[in-house]
Amino acid sequence: MFKNSASLQGRCWIWCGMVLFFACAGPVSTVHAQELSDSIIQRRINFLQKSLLADQQGTKLWWYSWLTGYGTAAAVQGAICFSGTDKATRQDMSVGAITNLAGLTGQFISSFQPVSFSRKACLLPERTSGEKLEKMTQLEKMLADRSLMETESRHWKAHILCTGVNLSSGLITWLAFNRTIWDGVINFGMNCVITEAQIWSQPIRARRALQRYEKCFDKKVSATEFRPKIDLNFVVSSNGPGVRLSF
C-alpha cells in the first residue's frame, strides 16, 4: 500500500514538474520568436528606407539636369533667333527653342518626378511591433510604386509622344520654312537622339532595389496589390442607360 502511495506521489511530482516547465518555457519561446520577428522587420525597414533615399537622389539628379539643359538650350536658341541675321539660322533656332520649351514642359507634367518618399518614411512611427509592420508595408508600397513608375516612364507611349513632337519640328523646318527635305530629316534625327537619351537615362534604382529586396527577403511585392481596384460598368435602368464607376 505504501509502495503504491509513493509511486502515485512520484507521478504527481513528475506531472507538476512538466507543467511548470512548459509554463515557463512557453513565454520564453514566444518572446524569442517575437524578438526575431521584430529584428527581421527592422532589417526590411532599413533596407527600404535606404533604397528610397538612393532612388530620390538619383531621380533629382536626372530631373534637374535635364530641366537645366532644356532651359539653357531654349534661352540660348531664343536669343540667337532674335539677334541673328541669317534667315536659315533664325528658323533653326526658333524651332529648336520651341522644341526645348516642349521638353522643359514635359519635365513638369511627366510622371517621373523626384518625390520625397524618404522624408515621408521618417514620419511613420515604429514604436510597437504593429507600427513597425505597418511602416514596412507602407515602405514596400512606396518602393513598388516607384519601380512601376520607372517601368511605365520608359513605355512605348513616351517614345511615341516624343517622336510626334520631333516629327512636327522636322515638318515645320521642311514645309513651313520651305527648306529641303534633308534639313527636316536632320532636325528630326537630332531631336530624336536627344529625347531617346532623356528617356533611357532615367534612373531605375527603385526597380533594381525591389528585385534585391524580393531576393534577399524571399517576398514578392507588386504595386498592383496597393492600387485601388476600379470597375467601369455600363448599366441600363428605368432612368435610361448609364455608366457605373465602382472603387
C-alpha positions as protocol buffer text, in pm:
chain_id: "A"
residue {
  index: 1
  type: MET
  ca { x: 0 y: 0 z: 0 }
}
residue {
  index: 2
  type: PHE
  ca { x: 275 y: 239 z: 98 }
}
residue {
  index: 3
  type: LYS
  ca { x: 455 y: 141 z: -217 }
}
residue {
  index: 4
  type: ASN
  ca { x: 159 y: 235 z: -436 }
}
residue {
  index: 5
  type: SER
  ca { x: 115 y: 563 z: -250 }
}
residue {
  index: 6
  type: ALA
  ca { x: 479 y: 656 z: -300 }
}
residue {
  index: 7
  type: SER
  ca { x: 454 y: 568 z: -668 }
}
residue {
  index: 8
  type: LEU
  ca { x: 146 y: 787 z: -705 }
}
residue {
  index: 9
  type: GLN
  ca { x: 317 y: 1078 z: -532 }
}
residue {
  index: 10
  type: GLY
  ca { x: 616 y: 1042 z: -762 }
}
residue {
  index: 11
  type: ARG
  ca { x: 397 y: 1056 z: -1067 }
}
residue {
  index: 12
  type: CYS
  ca { x: 223 y: 1367 z: -935 }
}
residue {
  index: 13
  type: TRP
  ca { x: 558 y: 1536 z: -881 }
}
residue {
  index: 14
  type: ILE
  ca { x: 662 y: 1445 z: -1236 }
}
residue {
  index: 15
  type: TRP
  ca { x: 343 y: 1585 z: -1385 }
}
residue {
  index: 16
  type: CYS
  ca { x: 371 y: 1904 z: -1179 }
}
residue {
  index: 17
  type: GLY
  ca { x: 729 y: 1945 z: -1294 }
}
residue {
  index: 18
  type: MET
  ca { x: 635 y: 1901 z: -1657 }
}
residue {
  index: 19
  type: VAL
  ca { x: 350 y: 2153 z: -1631 }
}
residue {
  index: 20
  type: LEU
  ca { x: 578 y: 2404 z: -1459 }
}
residue {
  index: 21
  type: PHE
  ca { x: 847 y: 2354 z: -1724 }
}
residue {
  index: 22
  type: PHE
  ca { x: 615 y: 2415 z: -2018 }
}
residue {
  index: 23
  type: ALA
  ca { x: 451 y: 2707 z: -1841 }
}
residue {
  index: 24
  type: CYS
  ca { x: 787 y: 2876 z: -1804 }
}
residue {
  index: 25
  type: ALA
  ca { x: 931 y: 2772 z: -2140 }
}
residue {
  index: 26
  type: GLY
  ca { x: 626 y: 2880 z: -2340 }
}
residue {
  index: 27
  type: PRO
  ca { x: 655 y: 3257 z: -2276 }
}
residue {
  index: 28
  type: VAL
  ca { x: 1033 y: 3243 z: -2326 }
}
residue {
  index: 29
  type: SER
  ca { x: 990 y: 3078 z: -2668 }
}
residue {
  index: 30
  type: THR
  ca { x: 718 y: 3327 z: -2760 }
}
residue {
  index: 31
  type: VAL
  ca { x: 934 y: 3624 z: -2661 }
}
residue {
  index: 32
  type: HIS
  ca { x: 1229 y: 3485 z: -2857 }
}
residue {
  index: 33
  type: ALA
  ca { x: 1014 y: 3438 z: -3168 }
}
residue {
  index: 34
  type: GLN
  ca { x: 875 y: 3788 z: -3126 }
}
residue {
  index: 35
  type: GLU
  ca { x: 1225 y: 3935 z: -3098 }
}
residue {
  index: 36
  type: LEU
  ca { x: 1331 y: 3751 z: -3414 }
}
residue {
  index: 37
  type: SER
  ca { x: 1025 y: 3878 z: -3600 }
}
residue {
  index: 38
  type: ASP
  ca { x: 1093 y: 4238 z: -3493 }
}
residue {
  index: 39
  type: SER
  ca { x: 1455 y: 4202 z: -3597 }
}
residue {
  index: 40
  type: ILE
  ca { x: 1362 y: 4086 z: -3946 }
}
residue {
  index: 41
  type: ILE
  ca { x: 1105 y: 4363 z: -3982 }
}
residue {
  index: 42
  type: GLN
  ca { x: 1363 y: 4622 z: -3875 }
}
residue {
  index: 43
  type: ARG
  ca { x: 1611 y: 4489 z: -4132 }
}
residue {
  index: 44
  type: ARG
  ca { x: 1349 y: 4525 z: -4402 }
}
residue {
  index: 45
  type: ILE
  ca { x: 1263 y: 4877 z: -4290 }
}
residue {
  index: 46
  type: ASN
  ca { x: 1629 y: 4981 z: -4301 }
}
residue {
  index: 47
  type: PHE
  ca { x: 1673 y: 4830 z: -4649 }
}
residue {
  index: 48
  type: LEU
  ca { x: 1360 y: 5001 z: -4782 }
}
residue {
  index: 49
  type: GLN
  ca { x: 1449 y: 5341 z: -4636 }
}
residue {
  index: 50
  type: LYS
  ca { x: 1799 y: 5333 z: -4785 }
}
residue {
  index: 51
  type: SER
  ca { x: 1659 y: 5225 z: -5123 }
}
residue {
  index: 52
  type: LEU
  ca { x: 1402 y: 5506 z: -5130 }
}
residue {
  index: 53
  type: LEU
  ca { x: 1666 y: 5764 z: -5035 }
}
residue {
  index: 54
  type: ALA
  ca { x: 1901 y: 5644 z: -5312 }
}
residue {
  index: 55
  type: ASP
  ca { x: 1613 y: 5649 z: -5561 }
}
residue {
  index: 56
  type: GLN
  ca { x: 1522 y: 6004 z: -5464 }
}
residue {
  index: 57
  type: GLN
  ca { x: 1881 y: 6126 z: -5504 }
}
residue {
  index: 58
  type: GLY
  ca { x: 1918 y: 5964 z: -5847 }
}
residue {
  index: 59
  type: THR
  ca { x: 1584 y: 6098 z: -5969 }
}
residue {
  index: 60
  type: LYS
  ca { x: 1667 y: 6450 z: -5852 }
}
residue {
  index: 61
  type: LEU
  ca { x: 1999 y: 6446 z: -6034 }
}
residue {
  index: 62
  type: TRP
  ca { x: 1838 y: 6326 z: -6358 }
}
residue {
  index: 63
  type: TRP
  ca { x: 1536 y: 6558 z: -6335 }
}
residue {
  index: 64
  type: TYR
  ca { x: 1722 y: 6881 z: -6259 }
}
residue {
  index: 65
  type: SER
  ca { x: 1999 y: 6803 z: -6510 }
}
residue {
  index: 66
  type: TRP
  ca { x: 1753 y: 6771 z: -6800 }
}
residue {
  index: 67
  type: LEU
  ca { x: 1549 y: 7065 z: -6672 }
}
residue {
  index: 68
  type: THR
  ca { x: 1861 y: 7284 z: -6672 }
}
residue {
  index: 69
  type: GLY
  ca { x: 1967 y: 7154 z: -7012 }
}
residue {
  index: 70
  type: TYR
  ca { x: 1632 y: 7223 z: -7179 }
}
residue {
  index: 71
  type: GLY
  ca { x: 1601 y: 7564 z: -7016 }
}
residue {
  index: 72
  type: THR
  ca { x: 1952 y: 7674 z: -7110 }
}
residue {
  index: 73
  type: ALA
  ca { x: 1917 y: 7550 z: -7469 }
}
residue {
  index: 74
  type: ALA
  ca { x: 1581 y: 7726 z: -7510 }
}
residue {
  index: 75
  type: ALA
  ca { x: 1721 y: 8054 z: -7376 }
}
residue {
  index: 76
  type: VAL
  ca { x: 2035 y: 8044 z: -7596 }
}
residue {
  index: 77
  type: GLN
  ca { x: 1844 y: 7948 z: -7911 }
}
residue {
  index: 78
  type: GLY
  ca { x: 1580 y: 8213 z: -7843 }
}
residue {
  index: 79
  type: ALA
  ca { x: 1848 y: 8478 z: -7804 }
}
residue {
  index: 80
  type: ILE
  ca { x: 2017 y: 8374 z: -8131 }
}
residue {
  index: 81
  type: CYS
  ca { x: 1681 y: 8371 z: -8307 }
}
residue {
  index: 82
  type: PHE
  ca { x: 1605 y: 8733 z: -8214 }
}
residue {
  index: 83
  type: SER
  ca { x: 1958 y: 8866 z: -8258 }
}
residue {
  index: 84
  type: GLY
  ca { x: 2074 y: 8672 z: -8565 }
}
residue {
  index: 85
  type: THR
  ca { x: 2070 y: 8796 z: -8921 }
}
residue {
  index: 86
  type: ASP
  ca { x: 2086 y: 8474 z: -9124 }
}
residue {
  index: 87
  type: LYS
  ca { x: 1736 y: 8359 z: -9215 }
}
residue {
  index: 88
  type: ALA
  ca { x: 1805 y: 7984 z: -9205 }
}
residue {
  index: 89
  type: THR
  ca { x: 1982 y: 8013 z: -8870 }
}
residue {
  index: 90
  type: ARG
  ca { x: 1695 y: 8210 z: -8720 }
}
residue {
  index: 91
  type: GLN
  ca { x: 1449 y: 7950 z: -8844 }
}
residue {
  index: 92
  type: ASP
  ca { x: 1650 y: 7663 z: -8696 }
}
residue {
  index: 93
  type: MET
  ca { x: 1689 y: 7845 z: -8365 }
}
residue {
  index: 94
  type: SER
  ca { x: 1320 y: 7929 z: -8342 }
}
residue {
  index: 95
  type: VAL
  ca { x: 1216 y: 7568 z: -8399 }
}
residue {
  index: 96
  type: GLY
  ca { x: 1485 y: 7449 z: -8158 }
}
residue {
  index: 97
  type: ALA
  ca { x: 1374 y: 7692 z: -7888 }
}
residue {
  index: 98
  type: ILE
  ca { x: 1013 y: 7579 z: -7919 }
}
residue {
  index: 99
  type: THR
  ca { x: 1116 y: 7213 z: -7909 }
}
residue {
  index: 100
  type: ASN
  ca { x: 1327 y: 7269 z: -7598 }
}
residue {
  index: 101
  type: LEU
  ca { x: 1040 y: 7455 z: -7431 }
}
residue {
  index: 102
  type: ALA
  ca { x: 825 y: 7149 z: -7503 }
}
residue {
  index: 103
  type: GLY
  ca { x: 1090 y: 6932 z: -7336 }
}
residue {
  index: 104
  type: LEU
  ca { x: 1103 y: 7173 z: -7042 }
}
residue {
  index: 105
  type: THR
  ca { x: 727 y: 7150 z: -7001 }
}
residue {
  index: 106
  type: GLY
  ca { x: 744 y: 6773 z: -7028 }
}
residue {
  index: 107
  type: GLN
  ca { x: 966 y: 6759 z: -6720 }
}
residue {
  index: 108
  type: PHE
  ca { x: 686 y: 6911 z: -6511 }
}
residue {
  index: 109
  type: ILE
  ca { x: 399 y: 6703 z: -6647 }
}
residue {
  index: 110
  type: SER
  ca { x: 590 y: 6375 z: -6658 }
}
residue {
  index: 111
  type: SER
  ca { x: 508 y: 6106 z: -6403 }
}
residue {
  index: 112
  type: PHE
  ca { x: 879 y: 6067 z: -6335 }
}
residue {
  index: 113
  type: GLN
  ca { x: 916 y: 6317 z: -6053 }
}
residue {
  index: 114
  type: PRO
  ca { x: 1162 y: 6331 z: -5759 }
}
residue {
  index: 115
  type: VAL
  ca { x: 909 y: 6251 z: -5485 }
}
residue {
  index: 116
  type: SER
  ca { x: 1046 y: 6266 z: -5131 }
}
residue {
  index: 117
  type: PHE
  ca { x: 935 y: 5923 z: -5010 }
}
residue {
  index: 118
  type: SER
  ca { x: 1229 y: 5901 z: -4770 }
}
residue {
  index: 119
  type: ARG
  ca { x: 1103 y: 6205 z: -4578 }
}
residue {
  index: 120
  type: LYS
  ca { x: 755 y: 6056 z: -4556 }
}
residue {
  index: 121
  type: ALA
  ca { x: 904 y: 5730 z: -4432 }
}
residue {
  index: 122
  type: CYS
  ca { x: 1078 y: 5906 z: -4142 }
}
residue {
  index: 123
  type: LEU
  ca { x: 743 y: 6040 z: -4021 }
}
residue {
  index: 124
  type: LEU
  ca { x: 592 y: 5693 z: -3986 }
}
residue {
  index: 125
  type: PRO
  ca { x: 607 y: 5571 z: -3623 }
}
residue {
  index: 126
  type: GLU
  ca { x: 775 y: 5243 z: -3532 }
}
residue {
  index: 127
  type: ARG
  ca { x: 742 y: 5222 z: -3154 }
}
residue {
  index: 128
  type: THR
  ca { x: 547 y: 4896 z: -3135 }
}
residue {
  index: 129
  type: SER
  ca { x: 555 y: 4576 z: -3338 }
}
residue {
  index: 130
  type: GLY
  ca { x: 227 y: 4667 z: -3505 }
}
residue {
  index: 131
  type: GLU
  ca { x: 357 y: 5011 z: -3607 }
}
residue {
  index: 132
  type: LYS
  ca { x: 677 y: 4856 z: -3745 }
}
residue {
  index: 133
  type: LEU
  ca { x: 477 y: 4609 z: -3951 }
}
residue {
  index: 134
  type: GLU
  ca { x: 255 y: 4888 z: -4085 }
}
residue {
  index: 135
  type: LYS
  ca { x: 559 y: 5102 z: -4167 }
}
residue {
  index: 136
  type: MET
  ca { x: 721 y: 4812 z: -4353 }
}
residue {
  index: 137
  type: THR
  ca { x: 404 y: 4765 z: -4556 }
}
residue {
  index: 138
  type: GLN
  ca { x: 391 y: 5135 z: -4646 }
}
residue {
  index: 139
  type: LEU
  ca { x: 757 y: 5136 z: -4746 }
}
residue {
  index: 140
  type: GLU
  ca { x: 704 y: 4831 z: -4966 }
}
residue {
  index: 141
  type: LYS
  ca { x: 417 y: 5014 z: -5134 }
}
residue {
  index: 142
  type: MET
  ca { x: 634 y: 5322 z: -5194 }
}
residue {
  index: 143
  type: LEU
  ca { x: 918 y: 5120 z: -5346 }
}
residue {
  index: 144
  type: ALA
  ca { x: 682 y: 4912 z: -5559 }
}
residue {
  index: 145
  type: ASP
  ca { x: 509 y: 5226 z: -5689 }
}
residue {
  index: 146
  type: ARG
  ca { x: 842 y: 5386 z: -5777 }
}
residue {
  index: 147
  type: SER
  ca { x: 952 y: 5069 z: -5954 }
}
residue {
  index: 148
  type: LEU
  ca { x: 630 y: 5060 z: -6155 }
}
residue {
  index: 149
  type: MET
  ca { x: 667 y: 5429 z: -6241 }
}
residue {
  index: 150
  type: GLU
  ca { x: 1019 y: 5370 z: -6373 }
}
residue {
  index: 151
  type: THR
  ca { x: 890 y: 5091 z: -6595 }
}
residue {
  index: 152
  type: GLU
  ca { x: 595 y: 5291 z: -6727 }
}
residue {
  index: 153
  type: SER
  ca { x: 805 y: 5603 z: -6790 }
}
residue {
  index: 154
  type: ARG
  ca { x: 1002 y: 5401 z: -7049 }
}
residue {
  index: 155
  type: HIS
  ca { x: 685 y: 5262 z: -7203 }
}
residue {
  index: 156
  type: TRP
  ca { x: 616 y: 5293 z: -7575 }
}
residue {
  index: 157
  type: LYS
  ca { x: 381 y: 5587 z: -7508 }
}
residue {
  index: 158
  type: ALA
  ca { x: 674 y: 5806 z: -7405 }
}
residue {
  index: 159
  type: HIS
  ca { x: 865 y: 5720 z: -7723 }
}
residue {
  index: 160
  type: ILE
  ca { x: 558 y: 5785 z: -7942 }
}
residue {
  index: 161
  type: LEU
  ca { x: 492 y: 6122 z: -7779 }
}
residue {
  index: 162
  type: CYS
  ca { x: 850 y: 6240 z: -7823 }
}
residue {
  index: 163
  type: THR
  ca { x: 860 y: 6111 z: -8180 }
}
residue {
  index: 164
  type: GLY
  ca { x: 543 y: 6306 z: -8259 }
}
residue {
  index: 165
  type: VAL
  ca { x: 693 y: 6630 z: -8128 }
}
residue {
  index: 166
  type: ASN
  ca { x: 1016 y: 6569 z: -8318 }
}
residue {
  index: 167
  type: LEU
  ca { x: 829 y: 6484 z: -8637 }
}
residue {
  index: 168
  type: SER
  ca { x: 633 y: 6810 z: -8612 }
}
residue {
  index: 169
  type: SER
  ca { x: 958 y: 7000 z: -8572 }
}
residue {
  index: 170
  type: GLY
  ca { x: 1105 y: 6835 z: -8882 }
}
residue {
  index: 171
  type: LEU
  ca { x: 792 y: 6901 z: -9089 }
}
residue {
  index: 172
  type: ILE
  ca { x: 789 y: 7266 z: -8989 }
}
residue {
  index: 173
  type: THR
  ca { x: 1152 y: 7300 z: -9094 }
}
residue {
  index: 174
  type: TRP
  ca { x: 1084 y: 7131 z: -9427 }
}
residue {
  index: 175
  type: LEU
  ca { x: 739 y: 7256 z: -9528 }
}
residue {
  index: 176
  type: ALA
  ca { x: 663 y: 7573 z: -9332 }
}
residue {
  index: 177
  type: PHE
  ca { x: 1006 y: 7726 z: -9388 }
}
residue {
  index: 178
  type: ASN
  ca { x: 1031 y: 7589 z: -9743 }
}
residue {
  index: 179
  type: ARG
  ca { x: 1364 y: 7419 z: -9673 }
}
residue {
  index: 180
  type: THR
  ca { x: 1498 y: 7096 z: -9822 }
}
residue {
  index: 181
  type: ILE
  ca { x: 1370 y: 6763 z: -9703 }
}
residue {
  index: 182
  type: TRP
  ca { x: 1714 y: 6681 z: -9568 }
}
residue {
  index: 183
  type: ASP
  ca { x: 1700 y: 6983 z: -9339 }
}
residue {
  index: 184
  type: GLY
  ca { x: 1381 y: 6843 z: -9196 }
}
residue {
  index: 185
  type: VAL
  ca { x: 1531 y: 6494 z: -9163 }
}
residue {
  index: 186
  type: ILE
  ca { x: 1838 y: 6630 z: -8983 }
}
residue {
  index: 187
  type: ASN
  ca { x: 1619 y: 6830 z: -8745 }
}
residue {
  index: 188
  type: PHE
  ca { x: 1404 y: 6525 z: -8676 }
}
residue {
  index: 189
  type: GLY
  ca { x: 1702 y: 6295 z: -8625 }
}
residue {
  index: 190
  type: MET
  ca { x: 1888 y: 6525 z: -8387 }
}
residue {
  index: 191
  type: ASN
  ca { x: 1581 y: 6579 z: -8172 }
}
residue {
  index: 192
  type: CYS
  ca { x: 1514 y: 6203 z: -8163 }
}
residue {
  index: 193
  type: VAL
  ca { x: 1865 y: 6139 z: -8036 }
}
residue {
  index: 194
  type: ILE
  ca { x: 1813 y: 6391 z: -7754 }
}
residue {
  index: 195
  type: THR
  ca { x: 1471 y: 6265 z: -7646 }
}
residue {
  index: 196
  type: GLU
  ca { x: 1572 y: 5900 z: -7658 }
}
residue {
  index: 197
  type: ALA
  ca { x: 1879 y: 5981 z: -7448 }
}
residue {
  index: 198
  type: GLN
  ca { x: 1649 y: 6152 z: -7199 }
}
residue {
  index: 199
  type: ILE
  ca { x: 1416 y: 5851 z: -7176 }
}
residue {
  index: 200
  type: TRP
  ca { x: 1685 y: 5584 z: -7150 }
}
residue {
  index: 201
  type: SER
  ca { x: 1892 y: 5783 z: -6899 }
}
residue {
  index: 202
  type: GLN
  ca { x: 1608 y: 5777 z: -6647 }
}
residue {
  index: 203
  type: PRO
  ca { x: 1726 y: 5602 z: -6329 }
}
residue {
  index: 204
  type: ILE
  ca { x: 1594 y: 5255 z: -6248 }
}
residue {
  index: 205
  type: ARG
  ca { x: 1727 y: 5234 z: -5893 }
}
residue {
  index: 206
  type: ALA
  ca { x: 1389 y: 5155 z: -5740 }
}
residue {
  index: 207
  type: ARG
  ca { x: 1332 y: 4864 z: -5978 }
}
residue {
  index: 208
  type: ARG
  ca { x: 1672 y: 4715 z: -5901 }
}
residue {
  index: 209
  type: ALA
  ca { x: 1626 y: 4772 z: -5528 }
}
residue {
  index: 210
  type: LEU
  ca { x: 1289 y: 4597 z: -5538 }
}
residue {
  index: 211
  type: GLN
  ca { x: 1445 y: 4298 z: -5714 }
}
residue {
  index: 212
  type: ARG
  ca { x: 1717 y: 4277 z: -5447 }
}
residue {
  index: 213
  type: TYR
  ca { x: 1455 y: 4311 z: -5172 }
}
residue {
  index: 214
  type: GLU
  ca { x: 1247 y: 4027 z: -5310 }
}
residue {
  index: 215
  type: LYS
  ca { x: 1557 y: 3809 z: -5347 }
}
residue {
  index: 216
  type: CYS
  ca { x: 1706 y: 3882 z: -5005 }
}
residue {
  index: 217
  type: PHE
  ca { x: 1386 y: 3851 z: -4803 }
}
residue {
  index: 218
  type: ASP
  ca { x: 1207 y: 3598 z: -5024 }
}
residue {
  index: 219
  type: LYS
  ca { x: 896 y: 3811 z: -5060 }
}
residue {
  index: 220
  type: LYS
  ca { x: 713 y: 3909 z: -5378 }
}
residue {
  index: 221
  type: VAL
  ca { x: 596 y: 4271 z: -5382 }
}
residue {
  index: 222
  type: SER
  ca { x: 374 y: 4407 z: -5658 }
}
residue {
  index: 223
  type: ALA
  ca { x: 248 y: 4761 z: -5699 }
}
residue {
  index: 224
  type: THR
  ca { x: -87 y: 4631 z: -5821 }
}
residue {
  index: 225
  type: GLU
  ca { x: -154 y: 4500 z: -5470 }
}
residue {
  index: 226
  type: PHE
  ca { x: -168 y: 4854 z: -5340 }
}
residue {
  index: 227
  type: ARG
  ca { x: -359 y: 5011 z: -5628 }
}
residue {
  index: 228
  type: PRO
  ca { x: -732 y: 5066 z: -5581 }
}
residue {
  index: 229
  type: LYS
  ca { x: -944 y: 4842 z: -5800 }
}
residue {
  index: 230
  type: ILE
  ca { x: -1167 y: 5042 z: -6033 }
}
residue {
  index: 231
  type: ASP
  ca { x: -1452 y: 4879 z: -6224 }
}
residue {
  index: 232
  type: LEU
  ca { x: -1629 y: 5053 z: -6513 }
}
residue {
  index: 233
  type: ASN
  ca { x: -1969 y: 4907 z: -6596 }
}
residue {
  index: 234
  type: PHE
  ca { x: -2241 y: 5008 z: -6841 }
}
residue {
  index: 235
  type: VAL
  ca { x: -2587 y: 4970 z: -6685 }
}
residue {
  index: 236
  type: VAL
  ca { x: -2942 y: 5012 z: -6806 }
}
residue {
  index: 237
  type: SER
  ca { x: -3215 y: 5108 z: -6559 }
}
residue {
  index: 238
  type: SER
  ca { x: -3560 y: 5259 z: -6563 }
}
residue {
  index: 239
  type: ASN
  ca { x: -3396 y: 5603 z: -6590 }
}
residue {
  index: 240
  type: GLY
  ca { x: -3210 y: 5500 z: -6903 }
}
residue {
  index: 241
  type: PRO
  ca { x: -2857 y: 5380 z: -6983 }
}
residue {
  index: 242
  type: GLY
  ca { x: -2566 y: 5495 z: -6774 }
}
residue {
  index: 243
  type: VAL
  ca { x: -2215 y: 5426 z: -6654 }
}
residue {
  index: 244
  type: ARG
  ca { x: -2130 y: 5298 z: -6306 }
}
residue {
  index: 245
  type: LEU
  ca { x: -1783 y: 5352 z: -6166 }
}
residue {
  index: 246
  type: SER
  ca { x: -1702 y: 5150 z: -5854 }
}
residue {
  index: 247
  type: PHE
  ca { x: -1385 y: 5166 z: -5643 }
}
